[in-house]
Amino acid sequence: MSHGEVLGFEEYVRTRQDALLRSARRLVPDPVDAQDLLQTALARTYGRWDGIADKSLADAYLRRVMINTRTEWWRARKLEEVPTEQLPDACVDDATEQHADRALLMDVLKVLAPKQRSVVVLRHWEQMSTEETAAALGMSTGTVKSTLHRALARLRQELESRDIDAHALERGGRAGRTAGRGTERERERCAA
């Protein structure tokens, strides 16, 4: 790679790193994993930087590398995880609604398969059109639409089941007032 190409890549990273980190953060729930994902994607892209003829498409190329890398990581971790019937109760310690909603959304996104998550992130967070999403993921627009439809249905189902669980927890808190104030407060904090 020529010296000019190296400088071009460095300038690209300097100007786009915040937006790219936000994209990575939306693909993986943990902020440290998001930084690792972006770093890995940048390292992979650096080796092919001179092959990207139209640098205006660099964001799309890098997003695709991040999605592929995240999928590789997911497949590797999938073998170590054991699925369970019941998800553990999740408490949100942050008092603001916005942070609680964001945490809930990031947690709920975990139930989606990587392909579904990628489509949801690109369409709704990155606000890409169906055609742009299809091009970025290398699939047809019809596949993007059907994948998005199934992913949103799965998210609705998950949110509804969590809402039902929260209502059941509230009812259990009212019935068990004699069990102790600390337990009731903990339930209310977790249900919030």
Rosetta blueprint (number, residue, H / E / L):
1 M L
2 S L
3 H H
4 G H
5 E H
6 V H
7 L H
8 G H
9 F H
10 E H
11 E H
12 Y H
13 V H
14 R H
15 T H
16 R H
17 Q H
18 D H
19 A H
20 L H
21 L H
22 R H
23 S H
24 A H
25 R H
26 R H
27 L H
28 V L
29 P L
30 D L
31 P H
32 V H
33 D H
34 A H
35 Q H
36 D H
37 L H
38 L H
39 Q H
40 T H
41 A H
42 L H
43 A H
44 R H
45 T H
46 Y H
47 G L
48 R L
49 W H
50 D H
51 G H
52 I L
53 A L
54 D L
55 K H
56 S H
57 L H
58 A H
59 D H
60 A H
61 Y H
62 L H
63 R H
64 R H
65 V H
66 M H
67 I H
68 N H
69 T H
70 R H
71 T H
72 E H
73 W H
74 W H
75 R H
76 A H
77 R H
78 K H
79 L L
80 E L
81 E L
82 V L
83 P L
84 T L
85 E L
86 Q L
87 L L
88 P L
89 D L
90 A L
91 C L
92 V L
93 D L
94 D L
95 A L
96 T L
97 E H
98 Q H
99 H H
100 A H
101 D H
102 R H
103 A H
104 L H
105 L H
106 M H
107 D H
108 V H
109 L H
110 K L
111 V L
112 L L
113 A L
114 P H
115 K H
116 Q H
117 R H
118 S H
119 V H
120 V H
121 V H
122 L H
123 R H
124 H H
125 W H
126 E L
127 Q L
128 M L
129 S L
130 T H
131 E H
132 E H
133 T H
134 A H
135 A H
136 A H
137 L H
138 G L
139 M L
140 S L
141 T H
142 G H
143 T H
144 V H
145 K H
146 S H
147 T H
148 L H
149 H H
150 R H
151 A H
152 L H
153 A H
154 R H
155 L H
156 R H
157 Q H
158 E H
159 L H
160 E H
161 S H
162 R H
163 D H
164 I H
165 D H
166 A H
167 H H
168 A H
169 L H
170 E H
171 R H
172 G H
173 G H
174 R H
175 A H
176 G L
177 R H
178 T H
179 A H
180 G L
181 R H
182 G H
183 T H
184 E H
185 R H
186 E H
187 R H
188 E H
189 R H
190 C H
191 A H
192 A L
